């Protein structure tokens, strides 16, 4: 049966009939789903490294305007990334139970419509870019190539999560020069720790799709690690906290800097200890809890930046 003859009830997900997307006009809903308007977790996770870097670089505060611009940029670029990912993966998505109802995979949005929305999101990102310091602009533009390549990595390597870590942590390298006009060691260490954090939480996320990924030939760290996935996540989180501690120490060589990391370290330990890797719903819940982990880390950055 062709997509054109599939009843709407079979290709329209429940998320488009309720909540934020459900109140939108029917013709707009597939485009709202395309940018994951009902699932802002990705925008939060992209935003937090930006906010950490700004909080550490500006000890006196007063950068709320910059934080808001970066929040808009994170939302726009995450939306653009989702669209590009769905464009590249539209055939694969149609074969995976969790993703088969995505707008492009189900045929509810045309390729031309998706690319037009992608252009709109990039234009919003450009407006944000123009608000930044020149060095920050150059660094931000450097992320475009890794972002464009990311959707193909699951076909190339067992560790696409590592590539996502490089991309989703990029804000740590943008926020610092947006305040100071240069990149310094604390920002590099903060970025490096964020890379491991992303690899850890995206491995948790990938636990939902191990069976489908194996069937369609898609690679992931969750598949590669198998039963050792929880251990792998634990090692990534440990390295993240260690590198964040090094970043804090480079800025403030005091015990307070290390003590500020205790709440986020405890939260990440809880994630690993309580993770049930054979339960997709639990993996999704643990993944989503990283929005709180990012907030706690932001508070730590505020404390150390103002110490």
N, C-alpha and C positions, 0 to 999 in steps of 0.2 A: 504493500500500500504506500503510495507516495505521500509526502508530507502535506501536499495540498488537500488530500482527502482524509487526513486524520482529524477526528473531531477535536474541537477546541478543548474540551474537558480533558483530553489525553495529552495535550502539549502545553497547557497553561498551568504552571505550578501553583500550589496553594498560596505561596507567598505573594502572588499578584492579586489575590482576592481579599486580602486582609492587610491590616497594619498600614504603614506609611504608603506603600505602593498601591494598596487597595483603594485609597481615596483619590488617586489620580485618574484622569481620563483614560479610558480603555486603550486608546491608541498610543498613549505615552508610556504605559506600564512596561512593555518589553524593553524600552530604552532605559527606563529606571532600573530594571533588573540587570541590564547590560553593564551598568556602572556600579552594581551592587549597592544601590541606594538604601536598601533595607539591612545591609550588613556592613556597618562602618568600621568593623574591627580592623580591616586591612589599612584603612586610612590612619587609624590610631597608631598601629604598629609602625607605619612609615613615618609618622609625625614624631614619635617619642625621641628617637635619636637626635632630631633637629632641636627639640626642646631641651634635651639634656645638655647639648653643646652650648646653647645660648645661656642656660642657667649657670654653667661652669665658667663661661668666658666673661660674664658680666656680673661681678660680685655685688654691685650696688643695685641690681634690679633695674627697673625702668625700661625694659625691652618688650613690654607687652604688645606694642604695635608690631614689632618684628615677629613675635610668637604667633600673632593672629595671621599675619601674611603667610608665614610658614605652614600654618594649619590649613589655610586655603590651598596653598601649593601642594601639600601632601594629599589632600582630598582630590584635587584635580589630576595629579599625576598617578595616584592609585587608580582612579577611574580610567584614565588613559591606558594604564597597564592592564587592567581587566579587559578592556575592549581589545587591545592588541593580542592578549593571550587567547581570547575567544576567537579572534580572527584566525590565528595560526592553528588553534586546536579544534576548530569547528567539526572536523571529521572524527577526530578522536573522541571529543565530548559526546557525540551521538552514540558511541558504543559503551559509555560508562554510565551506570545507573544513576549516580549522584549528579551527573552533569548533562544528561541527555535532554533535559528540558530548558537548558540555557537558550536565550533568544536566537542566537545564530545557529546552534546545533539543531534546534527544532524548526527553524525556518521562519520564525515570527519576526525577525529583523533581517533585512537584506544586507549584503556585504557593503553596498554603497551607503546605506543608512548608518551602518556601524562606523565606517571610515569618516563620514561627516561628523558624527558625534566625537570621534577620536580627535579630529581637527579642532573642534570646539574646546575640548578639555586641554589640548596643548596650547591654545590661545590664552586660556586662563592661566596656565603655567607660565606663559611668557610675561603676562602682566605682573605676576609675582616676581619673576626673575628680575624684572626691571627695577624692583624696589631694593635690590640687594647691592652690597659693595661689589666692586669690579672683580676682586679675587673670588668672592663667593659665587659670582655669576659664572666665572670660568670653571670653577670646580663643579658647579651644578650641571653645566653643559656636558662635562665629562661623563656624566652618568647615562647619557642618552644611548650610547652604543651598547653598554652592558644590559640596559633595560630591553632594547630591541632584540638582543640575542637570547635573553632568558627563556622564552617559551620553547626554544629549540633544544635546550640543554637536557631535558628529560629524555630526548632521543639519543643523546650522545654519551652522557655520563651517569653513573649511579649516584652522583652527588649534585643534582640540580639545586638542592637546598643550600649548598655552599655558594653557588652563583647568586641565588636569591639573597643570601646573607650579605654579599658584596654590594648588591643593589639596594636592599631595604635599609641598610645602615648608612647609606651615603649622606644622609642628612647631618650626621655627626661631623662630617667634613665640610658641610655648608654653613651650619649655624655658627661655628667658631669664627671663621673669617668674615661672616656677615656682621659680627660685633667688633672684631679686632683688626680686620684687614689682612690677616695672615693665618697660616696653618702652623700650629705648634704641637709639641709632643703630647700634651694631655688630650688633644683632639684625636690624634692618631691612635693612641691607646684606647680611648673611648670608642672609636670606630671599630677597632680590632675586637674589643669585647662584644660589641653589638653584633658583629658578624657571627660569632659563636652562639650568641643568644638566638639569632634568627635561625641558624642551622638546627638548634635544639627544638625550638617551637614548631618549625615547619616539618621536622621529622615527626613530631607528635601529630601534626595535622595530616601528614601523609599516611598515617596508620589507618585512616578511614578507608583508603582506596587500594590497599595492598592486593586484594583479590582481583579487582577490575584492572589495576595497572599491570599485573602479571599476565592477564588474559590478552590485553591489547598491546603488550610489549613496551610499556612505558617504564622508565627506570626511576628509582627514588632511593633515598637513604634508608627509608623504612624497610623497603624490600631487601636492600643490601645487608642491613644489620639483622634482619629477621628477629629471632628471639632475644637478641642482644640490643634491641632498639632502646629499651629503657636505660641500659648502661651507657649507650652512646649519647643519649640525651643528657644524662647526668654528667658525663665528661665535658660536653659542650657548655653546659651551664656553669660548671666549675671553672672552666677556662674563661668564660665571660666575666664572672665575678672577680677572678684573679686579675684580668686585664683592666677592669674598671677600678679595682683597688690601686693598680699601678698608675692609672690616670689621675686618680684623686691624690695619690702620694706625690706625683710629679708637680701637682699644683699646690698642695698643702701637706707637707711632710709631718703630719700630726696624727695621733691616734683617733681623733674625731673623724678624720676622713675615712678610716676603715670602719669605725663604728657605724657610720651613716649607711653603710652597705648591708648591715645585718638584716633589716626588714626584707629587702629584695632577695638576699641570699636564702633566708628562711622560706620565703614564698616559692622560690625555684626548687628548693629541696623538697618542699611539700608536693609540688607537681610531680617530681620524679618518684617519690615514695608512694604516692597515691595513684599513680597512673596504672590503668588496666588496659594494656596495649591490645588486647583481643576484643575490647568493647569500643566500637566506633563512636558511640555517643559520649563516652567518657573521654576519649581522645579529643573530640571537638570541644568539650567543656574545658579541658586542661589548656588546650590551645587558646581559647578565648580568654582565659584567665590572665594571659600575658598583657592584656590591656591594663589590668590592675598592676602587674609587675612593672610595666613601663611607667605608670604614674608614681609608684613607690620609688623607682629609680630617679624620677624627676625631682621628687622631694629631697632625695639624697644629694642630688646635684645642687639644689637650691641651698641646702645646709652647708655643703662644702664650699660653694662659690661665695657664700656670705660669711664664712668663718673668719 
